Amino acid sequence: MTLILGLESSCDETAAAIIKDGTHVLSNVVASQYDLHERYQGVVPEIASRAHLENIMPVIEESLGQAGIHLNDLDAIAVGNRPGLIGSLIVGVAAAKALSWSLQKPLIGIDHVQAHLYAASLCDKDANASPIDMSPDKPALGLVVSGGHTTLYLMNSPHELKPIGRTIDDAVGEAYDKAAVILKLGYPGGPKLDKLAKTGNPTAHDLPRSMLKPGSLDFSFSGLKTALLYAVRGKPIGRGKSATFKRDATDLSEQQIADLAASFQAAAIDAVIRKLKRAVNQLRKNNINPQALIIGGGVSANSHLRERAADFAKRYSLSLHLPDLTYTQDNAAMIAGLAHTYFIQNQFDNLSLPAIATTKCI
């Protein structure tokens, strides 16, 4: 039996988790900062890093308590050391290094973008689960959809990820958050927009689905965001900082706002599914046959994406792997889970492990 403590502090979630044998979640503790950032409609890096300092030790202690183990029972310490807000990452990395040194346990640095794709392998401690079967003969198509990333991968293992498509501007989660601001839905915007969209008409507004140039697997959501802005406020009068608009969301009825939310969601998710279709068709033409579709990241919690992904996977004879809703947001369980795959290969880091703002996977 292998027990790994995972730490995650890449943005505004301070998290600690204990994972047994790479898949079984014994504890998963997350300290959210929504209340600190709500007034700003987004994450303020300085506020986030200070909150991590206050929360890191309490979440570690709570995760140990929930798992019913002591520090000395651990086999390794894992930490998300990339990508993210550098001030936030430093807090988690420093805590992981201190634990690794004091306990004389191996240290494992994890790319949390990769970890989002491993999250689909996690389960409760009493459930049956195993890592998703991947190999050159059984590659998977991986899709990370979050506030900071929209990236498509060809995967031969949890470690072997080849980016084949990425956003050239906004990530889809960022576009959702900006759309929620335009519609004045509050923070965090993505879940609120998803809920409201269920009451609206997705065909009420013909919003664009950017496919970029023929054959491109890259994503673009800035045009969709701008189209929604104009649909809500009208075309701008004037240019630059002096520009004004005819109206804003407060001038619209509840049903009009719901229709706009539904139309935005339909366009955003349709663009994602179209790129998945294009990717599978291109890979198969090159004699690469994905056997599975793995989706991770905060937007993998989106109800419409889950519905469309299930239909897509069925049509293309792919097994679909989605994380439990608990593990869609940034969390430490996915960090510790992925770390187990490095642990069994004796791939460890030393105490010079850096905090890195960017990912190796893009």
C-alpha positions as CSV (number, residue, x, y, z in Angstrom):
1,M,0.0,0.0,0.0
2,T,1.3,3.4,-1.0
3,L,0.1,6.6,0.7
4,I,0.9,10.0,-0.9
5,L,0.1,13.5,0.4
6,G,-0.7,15.9,-2.3
7,L,-0.6,19.7,-2.1
8,E,-2.2,22.2,-4.5
9,S,-2.0,26.0,-4.4
10,S,-1.7,27.0,-8.0
11,C,-4.4,29.7,-8.0
12,D,-7.1,30.4,-5.4
13,E,-7.7,26.9,-3.9
14,T,-5.5,25.7,-1.0
15,A,-5.8,21.9,-1.0
16,A,-4.4,18.8,0.6
17,A,-5.3,15.2,0.0
18,I,-4.2,11.7,0.9
19,I,-4.3,9.1,-1.9
20,K,-3.9,5.3,-1.5
21,D,-2.3,3.3,-4.3
22,G,-2.9,6.1,-6.9
23,T,-6.7,6.0,-7.1
24,H,-8.4,5.8,-3.7
25,V,-9.1,9.1,-2.1
26,L,-8.8,8.9,1.7
27,S,-9.2,12.6,2.1
28,N,-9.5,15.7,-0.1
29,V,-9.6,19.0,1.7
30,V,-10.0,22.3,-0.2
31,A,-10.0,25.8,1.3
32,S,-11.8,28.1,-1.2
33,Q,-11.2,31.8,-1.6
34,Y,-14.4,32.7,-3.4
35,D,-15.4,35.2,-0.8
36,L,-12.1,37.0,-0.9
37,H,-12.1,37.5,-4.7
38,E,-15.9,37.9,-5.4
39,R,-15.8,41.7,-5.2
40,Y,-13.1,41.8,-7.9
41,Q,-14.9,39.4,-10.2
42,G,-11.6,37.5,-10.5
43,V,-8.5,36.3,-8.6
44,V,-6.2,38.9,-7.2
45,P,-2.7,37.2,-7.0
46,E,-1.5,39.0,-3.8
47,I,-4.7,38.2,-1.9
48,A,-4.5,34.6,-3.1
49,S,-0.9,34.0,-2.0
50,R,-1.6,35.5,1.5
51,A,-4.6,33.3,1.9
52,H,-2.6,30.2,1.0
53,L,-0.1,31.1,3.8
54,E,-2.9,31.1,6.3
55,N,-4.6,27.9,5.0
56,I,-1.8,25.5,4.0
57,M,-1.1,24.0,7.5
58,P,-4.8,23.7,8.5
59,V,-5.7,21.8,5.3
60,I,-2.7,19.5,5.7
61,E,-3.7,18.7,9.3
62,E,-7.4,18.2,8.3
63,S,-6.5,15.9,5.4
64,L,-4.4,13.7,7.7
65,G,-7.2,13.6,10.3
66,Q,-9.8,12.6,7.7
67,A,-7.6,9.9,6.4
68,G,-6.8,8.7,9.9
69,I,-3.1,8.6,9.4
70,H,0.1,10.3,10.7
71,L,2.8,12.1,8.8
72,N,5.2,9.2,9.3
73,D,2.7,6.9,7.5
74,L,3.3,8.7,4.3
75,D,5.4,7.3,1.5
76,A,5.9,10.5,-0.5
77,I,5.0,14.2,-0.7
78,A,3.6,15.6,-4.0
79,V,3.0,19.2,-4.9
80,G,1.6,21.0,-7.9
81,N,4.6,23.1,-8.8
82,R,3.4,24.3,-12.3
83,P,1.7,26.1,-13.8
84,G,-0.1,28.9,-11.9
85,L,0.3,32.2,-10.1
86,I,3.9,32.2,-8.9
87,G,3.2,33.7,-5.5
88,S,0.5,31.0,-4.9
89,L,2.7,28.1,-6.1
90,I,5.6,29.1,-3.9
91,V,3.5,28.5,-0.8
92,G,2.6,24.9,-1.7
93,V,6.1,24.1,-3.0
94,A,7.8,25.5,0.2
95,A,5.4,23.5,2.4
96,A,6.1,20.3,0.4
97,K,9.8,20.8,0.5
98,A,9.7,21.3,4.3
99,L,7.7,18.1,4.8
100,S,9.9,16.1,2.5
101,W,13.1,17.3,4.2
102,S,11.8,16.9,7.8
103,L,10.2,13.5,7.2
104,Q,12.9,12.2,4.8
105,K,10.2,11.3,2.3
106,P,10.5,11.5,-1.6
107,L,9.4,14.8,-3.2
108,I,7.4,14.7,-6.4
109,G,6.6,17.9,-8.4
110,I,3.5,17.6,-10.6
111,D,2.1,19.6,-13.5
112,H,-1.4,20.3,-12.5
113,V,-2.6,20.5,-16.1
114,Q,-1.5,16.8,-16.5
115,A,-3.1,16.1,-13.2
116,H,-6.5,17.3,-14.4
117,L,-6.5,14.4,-16.9
118,Y,-5.6,11.9,-14.2
119,A,-8.5,13.1,-12.1
120,A,-10.9,10.8,-14.0
121,S,-9.0,7.8,-12.4
122,L,-9.9,8.9,-8.9
123,C,-12.5,7.2,-6.7
124,D,-13.7,7.1,-3.1
125,K,-11.7,4.9,-0.8
126,D,-14.2,2.0,-0.9
127,A,-14.8,2.0,-4.6
128,N,-13.1,0.0,-7.4
129,A,-10.9,1.9,-9.8
130,S,-7.7,1.7,-11.8
131,P,-5.8,4.2,-13.9
132,I,-7.1,4.5,-17.4
133,D,-5.5,2.0,-19.8
134,M,-3.2,3.9,-22.3
135,S,-0.4,2.8,-24.5
136,P,0.9,3.5,-28.0
137,D,-1.6,0.8,-29.1
138,K,-4.4,2.3,-27.0
139,P,-3.8,6.1,-27.1
140,A,-6.3,8.5,-25.6
141,L,-7.5,11.9,-26.6
142,G,-7.1,14.2,-23.7
143,L,-8.9,17.6,-23.3
144,V,-8.2,20.0,-20.5
145,V,-10.9,22.7,-20.2
146,S,-10.4,25.3,-17.4
147,G,-10.2,28.9,-16.6
148,G,-6.6,29.1,-17.8
149,H,-6.3,26.3,-20.3
150,T,-8.1,24.8,-23.3
151,T,-5.7,22.2,-24.7
152,L,-6.1,19.0,-26.7
153,Y,-3.6,16.1,-26.2
154,L,-2.7,12.8,-27.7
155,M,-1.9,10.6,-24.7
156,N,0.1,7.4,-24.6
157,S,0.4,7.4,-20.8
158,P,-0.3,9.9,-17.9
159,H,3.2,11.2,-18.5
160,E,3.3,11.2,-22.3
161,L,1.2,14.0,-23.5
162,K,1.6,15.5,-27.0
163,P,-0.3,18.8,-27.4
164,I,-2.2,18.8,-30.7
165,G,-4.4,21.8,-30.2
166,R,-4.6,24.8,-27.9
167,T,-6.4,28.1,-27.4
168,I,-4.9,31.0,-29.3
169,D,-6.6,33.6,-27.0
170,D,-9.1,33.0,-24.1
171,A,-9.4,29.7,-22.4
172,V,-13.0,28.4,-22.5
173,G,-13.4,28.8,-18.7
174,E,-12.1,32.4,-19.0
175,A,-14.7,33.1,-21.7
176,Y,-17.4,31.7,-19.5
177,D,-16.3,34.0,-16.6
178,K,-16.2,37.0,-18.9
179,A,-19.6,36.1,-20.4
180,A,-21.0,35.9,-16.8
181,V,-19.7,39.4,-16.2
182,I,-21.3,40.8,-19.3
183,L,-24.6,39.2,-18.2
184,K,-24.1,40.3,-14.6
185,L,-24.5,36.8,-13.2
186,G,-22.0,37.1,-10.4
187,Y,-18.9,35.2,-9.4
188,P,-17.8,32.5,-10.1
189,G,-19.4,32.9,-13.4
190,G,-19.1,29.5,-15.1
191,P,-21.4,27.5,-12.9
192,K,-24.0,30.3,-12.7
193,L,-24.1,30.6,-16.5
194,D,-24.4,26.8,-16.9
195,K,-27.4,26.7,-14.5
196,L,-29.1,29.7,-16.1
197,A,-28.6,28.3,-19.6
198,K,-30.9,25.4,-18.8
199,T,-33.8,27.8,-18.7
200,G,-33.0,29.6,-22.0
201,N,-33.4,29.0,-25.7
202,P,-30.0,28.0,-27.2
203,T,-31.1,29.0,-30.7
204,A,-32.3,32.5,-29.8
205,H,-29.0,34.0,-30.9
206,D,-26.7,32.8,-33.7
207,L,-23.3,33.2,-32.0
208,P,-20.1,32.3,-33.8
209,R,-18.3,28.9,-33.5
210,S,-14.7,29.7,-34.4
211,M,-13.0,26.9,-36.3
212,L,-10.0,28.9,-37.5
213,K,-8.2,27.7,-40.6
214,P,-9.2,24.4,-42.2
215,G,-7.7,21.5,-40.3
216,S,-6.7,23.5,-37.3
217,L,-7.1,21.9,-33.9
218,D,-6.6,25.1,-32.1
219,F,-9.4,27.0,-30.2
220,S,-10.5,30.6,-30.1
221,F,-13.2,32.1,-27.9
222,S,-12.4,35.8,-28.0
223,G,-14.8,36.3,-31.0
224,L,-17.6,34.5,-29.2
225,K,-17.1,36.7,-26.1
226,T,-17.2,39.9,-28.3
227,A,-20.3,38.7,-30.1
228,L,-22.1,38.2,-26.8
229,L,-21.0,41.6,-25.6
230,Y,-22.6,43.2,-28.7
231,A,-25.7,41.1,-28.4
232,V,-26.2,42.4,-24.9
233,R,-25.1,46.0,-25.2
234,G,-25.3,46.8,-28.8
235,K,-22.5,48.1,-31.0
236,P,-20.2,50.6,-29.2
237,I,-20.6,54.3,-29.8
238,G,-17.1,55.8,-30.2
239,R,-13.8,54.1,-29.8
240,G,-11.3,53.2,-27.1
241,K,-11.8,54.2,-23.5
242,S,-14.4,56.8,-24.5
243,A,-16.7,54.2,-26.1
244,T,-20.2,53.9,-24.8
245,F,-23.0,51.3,-25.3
246,K,-26.7,51.7,-25.8
247,R,-27.6,49.3,-22.9
248,D,-26.4,46.6,-20.6
249,A,-27.7,43.4,-19.0
250,T,-29.8,45.4,-16.5
251,D,-32.0,46.6,-19.4
252,L,-32.9,43.0,-20.5
253,S,-35.6,40.7,-19.1
254,E,-34.7,37.6,-17.2
255,Q,-35.7,35.4,-20.2
256,Q,-33.6,37.5,-22.5
257,I,-30.6,37.0,-20.3
258,A,-31.3,33.2,-20.0
259,D,-31.6,33.0,-23.8
260,L,-28.2,34.8,-24.2
261,A,-26.6,32.4,-21.7
262,A,-28.0,29.4,-23.5
263,S,-26.9,30.7,-26.8
264,F,-23.4,31.4,-25.5
265,Q,-23.1,28.0,-24.0
266,A,-24.4,26.2,-27.1
267,A,-21.7,28.0,-29.2
268,A,-18.9,27.5,-26.8
269,I,-19.4,23.8,-26.3
270,D,-20.3,23.2,-29.9
271,A,-16.9,24.6,-30.9
272,V,-15.2,22.2,-28.5
273,I,-17.0,19.2,-29.8
274,R,-16.3,20.2,-33.4
275,K,-12.6,20.3,-32.6
276,L,-12.8,16.8,-31.0
277,K,-14.4,15.5,-34.2
278,R,-11.8,17.1,-36.3
279,A,-9.0,15.6,-34.1
280,V,-10.3,12.1,-34.2
281,N,-10.8,12.1,-38.0
282,Q,-7.3,13.5,-38.5
283,L,-5.7,11.0,-36.2
284,R,-7.5,8.1,-37.8
285,K,-6.4,9.2,-41.3
286,N,-2.8,8.9,-39.9
287,N,-3.5,5.4,-38.6
288,I,-3.6,6.6,-35.0
289,N,-6.8,5.2,-33.4
290,P,-7.7,6.8,-30.0
291,Q,-9.5,4.4,-27.8
292,A,-10.6,6.8,-25.1
293,L,-11.6,10.4,-24.5
294,I,-10.4,11.9,-21.2
295,I,-11.7,15.3,-20.1
296,G,-10.5,17.3,-17.1
297,G,-10.5,20.8,-15.7
298,G,-13.1,23.1,-14.2
299,V,-15.3,23.2,-17.3
300,S,-15.5,19.4,-17.3
301,A,-18.2,20.0,-14.7
302,N,-20.3,21.8,-17.2
303,S,-23.6,19.8,-17.7
304,H,-23.9,20.6,-21.5
305,L,-20.3,19.6,-22.2
306,R,-20.9,16.3,-20.4
307,E,-24.0,15.6,-22.4
308,R,-22.3,16.4,-25.7
309,A,-19.1,14.5,-24.8
310,A,-21.1,11.4,-24.0
311,D,-22.9,11.6,-27.4
312,F,-19.6,12.2,-29.2
313,A,-17.8,9.3,-27.5
314,K,-20.6,7.0,-28.4
315,R,-20.7,8.0,-32.0
316,Y,-16.9,7.6,-32.4
317,S,-16.7,4.4,-30.3
318,L,-14.5,5.9,-27.6
319,S,-14.7,5.1,-23.9
320,L,-15.4,8.4,-22.0
321,H,-13.6,9.2,-18.8
322,L,-14.8,12.2,-16.8
323,P,-13.8,13.1,-13.3
324,D,-16.3,13.0,-10.5
325,L,-17.6,16.6,-10.0
326,T,-15.6,16.8,-6.7
327,Y,-12.4,16.5,-8.7
328,T,-13.1,18.8,-11.6
329,Q,-11.8,22.0,-9.9
330,D,-8.2,22.4,-8.7
331,N,-7.7,19.9,-6.0
332,A,-4.8,17.9,-4.3
333,A,-6.3,14.5,-4.9
334,M,-5.4,14.6,-8.6
335,I,-1.9,15.8,-7.7
336,A,-1.3,12.9,-5.3
337,G,-2.9,10.4,-7.7
338,L,-0.7,11.4,-10.6
339,A,2.3,11.4,-8.3
340,H,1.8,7.7,-7.6
341,T,2.6,6.9,-11.3
342,Y,6.0,8.6,-10.8
343,F,6.5,7.0,-7.4
344,I,6.3,3.5,-8.7
345,Q,8.9,4.4,-11.3
346,N,11.2,6.0,-8.7
347,Q,11.1,9.3,-10.4
348,F,11.6,11.9,-7.7
349,D,12.6,15.5,-7.4
350,N,15.1,17.2,-5.0
351,L,14.8,20.2,-2.8
352,S,15.7,22.5,-5.6
353,L,12.3,21.9,-7.2
354,P,11.1,25.3,-8.5
355,A,7.7,26.9,-8.7
356,I,7.1,27.6,-12.4
357,A,4.4,29.8,-13.8
358,T,4.0,27.9,-17.1
359,T,3.4,24.3,-18.0
360,K,5.6,22.0,-20.0
361,C,2.4,20.6,-21.6
362,I,1.6,23.5,-24.0
